[in-house]
Amino acid sequence: MLGFLSFVCFCLSVVSIGMIIASLINPKWGTIKGTLPKLFCGKIWNRKMAVKVWATLWIVFFCGFLTFVIMSPNIPDQQTVNNQQSITETNETLLSSKCGFSAEQAKDVANALDSVGLGEIEDITKKENNDYTLDIKAKNTDYNPENGSISITVGKDNNLQSIQYKLVPLWFEGQAHSQISDHLMSYSEDRKATEASEKAVKAVLKSPDSADFDSGSYRYIKNPDGVIFFGTVDAQNSFGASIRNSFKVQLKATNDGYTAEHLTMNGNQLY
């Protein structure tokens, strides 16, 4: 709704600018061929009056446009709110049925999952003691964790103690400490990090054209400044023999991707 109102105000402000120009050229054009004076108690507009009225309207419409644009990001779309509420309710039901939580406990867990950027639960598997693994989507699906990588730990009374991504704690001591997106890369980020890492490795190989990267060995650790990227590559050495090399590249995030800051090959830091 706010987007539509901002669009309307923008269009009207453009029309107002056009009428200002028309009024300067010919006052009659600025009064829509003489029809507007009848709407203003019979006053006859001259060039000055026409420009003044249209300039005032332009200010009103343009200010309205700016107001709605500023307000739009701060007011969530009602459909988004409804979807999130539906996901939360579904999660609460699944947590109650699969884990035996009370309604209040299930609500607390669902809210905690939401607070670390996690959304709809697809399945829950009980581990030993009071631990459970979740197949769950992220609120921003660019950062969906792999199935079973999210775990929750509860106490004997079924009160939530922690939420973890693999061994990384996301939520503990009653509050969120990081988001799932802090530890996962989106497809675009993964592609850019891979390209930057392979480029850095090729630059130090004796025969870069022979490089055969093993994408199955790739893994990474995401941090606030960038990514630490690990992998292996087969490439020819100085004697023409193909050997396997392990590498670790420390990447720094930039506006358009990543740049390599440090490179370690086969345990030796090259820079």
N, C-alpha and C positions, 0 to 999 in steps of 0.2 A: 504493500500500500504506500509506504513512504517513498519507494522507488518511483511509483507512478506519479505521486504528487511532485516529486523533485523534477521529473521529466516535464510535467505540465508547466511548472513554474519556469523552467529553462526555456521552453518553447514560447511562453508569453513574454519573457524578457527579451528574446530575440525579436519577436513581433514589435515590442515597444521600441527597440533600437531602430527597426525599420521605419516606424511611424515618426520617430524623431527626425530621421533623415528626410522623410517625405515632407514633414512640416517645414523644415528649413528650405526645401526646394519650392514648395507651394503650400501655404497655410490651408487651402481648401483640401488638399490631399491628406493633410494631417488631421482633418476633421471628418475623414471618410466621405469626401465629396459633399461637405456641408450638412451632413445628417446629425453629427454630434451636438452642435449648438442647441438643437431642440431638446436634447436630454439634459441640458444644463440651464434650465429656466430661461431659455431664449437668448442666453448670452452669445454674442458673436465672437468667435475666436479669431485672434490674429496670430501671426507667426509666434510671437513670444509666449502667448497663453498656451498654444498647442504644444510647443516644445516643453514648456514647464509641466503640463499635465502628463505627457508621455514620459518625460524624464522621471517624474515622481512614480509613475506606474512601473517603470523599469527598475527603480531602486527597490520597490516593494516586491516585485516578482523575483529579482535576483537574490535579495536577502532570503526570501522564502526558499529558493533553490538551495542556497548554501546551508540553511537550517536543516532542511530535510536530508541533504547529503551527509551532514555531520551526525544527525540523529540515527540514520539508517544502520551503521555498523554497531551501534550500541543497543539496538532493540532487536532481539532475536526474532527470526521469522516464526510465526505461530506454528507452521507445519513442522519446523525443526524442533520446537519445544514439545509438540505432541509426539513426535517420533521418539525423542529422548525419553519422555515419560513412559511411552509404551515399552521401550527397551528395558527401562529400570523395573517396571512391573513384571515383565517376562523373566528377568534375571532373578527377582525376588522369589517368584514362584518356583523356578528351577533350583535355586539354592535351598529352599525349604524342602522340596521333594527329594533331592539327591543327597543333601547333607544333613537333613534333620534339624535345620535351624528354625528357631521361632520366627514369627513374622518380623519382630523388631531386630533380631540378629541378621536375618536375610536382608533387611533394609539397610543396616549398617554396612554390610559387606558390599552390597550393590552400590551404595554411595561412595565407598572407598575405592572400588574399581573405577567408577566414573571420575574420581578425583585424580587418578593417575593416567587418564586418557584412554581407558578401556571401555568398550561398549557391550555389544550383544554376546552373551554366552551361548555357545553352540553345544557344548557337552562338558560334563564334569566327571572326573575319575578319582576315586578315593585311593590314596596311597597308604602307607603304614601310619599308624598312630592317628594324628589329627591333621594330616596334610592332604590336600586335594590339588590335582592339576586341572587346568581349564583349557578347553579349546574356545578361544574368545577373539572377537574382532576388536580393532582399535576404533575409537570414535572417528578419527581421521584414518580411513582405510588405506592410505598410503603407507601406514606404519603398522599393518597387521602383523602380530607375532605369529610364529609357527605354532601349530597345534601342540599342546602339552608343554609349552615353554613357560607358561604362567602358572604359578603355584600360590596357594594360600595356606597359611598355617593358623590354626585356631587352638585355643586353650581347652582344658577339660570341660569348661562350662560353655564351649562353643563360641566364645567371644573372639573376634578377629585379632590376631597378633601381628601378622605380616603378609604382604603381597610381594612376590619376587618374580623377576624375569630371569629365568635360569638361576644363577646364584646372586643376581644383583637385586638388592632390596629397593622396591619402589615406594612402599608404604610400611611404616612401622611406628611404634610409640604414639599411635593415635592420629597420625597425619601423613600426608603425601610428602615425599622427599625428592621425587623426580617423576618425569613423565615417560611413558613408553617410547615416545618419539625422541627422547634424549639418548636412547640406546639402540634404536633401529634406524636404518637408512631407507628412504623411499626408493622406488625404482630409478628415478632420475639421479638421486644422490649416489646410489650404488653404481650406476653406469659411469658417472663422472669420476668417482673414486677409482674404479677399475681402470679407466682410461689413463688417469694421472699416474697410477702405480705402475702399469705396464710401460708407459712412456719413460718413467724414471729408471726402471730396470733395464730396458733396452739400451738406454744411453750409456750403461757401464759394461754391457756384454761385449765380448770379443767379436762375436758374430751375431749382431742383433737380428739379421734377416732369418737366422735359423731358430729363433726363439719360438718355443711351443709351450704356451702357458696352460697350466692345469687348473681350469676354473673350478673343478671340484674340490680343490684344496683351499680355495679362497675363504677367508674369514676376516672379521674386522672387530675392532673395539671403537665405538663412537664416544667422543668426549666433547666438552663444550667448545673447544678450539678447532676440532677437526676429527680425523679418523686415523687409527693405526691399522694398516692393511697388511695381511699376511697371505703368502701363497708360495707356489713352487713353479719353476720354469725349467724346461729342458732346452739346452743350447750348446752349440759347439764351442770347445775351448780353442786355445792357440794351435793345438795339434789336429784339429778337425774332428775330435771325438765328442760325441754328445753326452753331456753330463747333466745331472739334476741339481738345481740350485734352489735353496730356500731363501725367501726374502721377506723383509719387513720394511714397510714404507710409512713414515709418519707424515701425514698430509694435513695441511692447514686449509681451513675453509676460506674461500674467497667469494666475491659477489657472484661470479659466474661458474664456480666449481671448486677445484682443489689444486693446490700446488705442493710438490714434494719438498719437505724441509730436511728430513733425515732418511738415509737408506742403509739398511743392514743386509748383507748378502752372506749366507752360510756362516752366520755368527760374527762376521766382521763388519763393523760400522764404516762405511765408505765416506759418508759426510753427514 
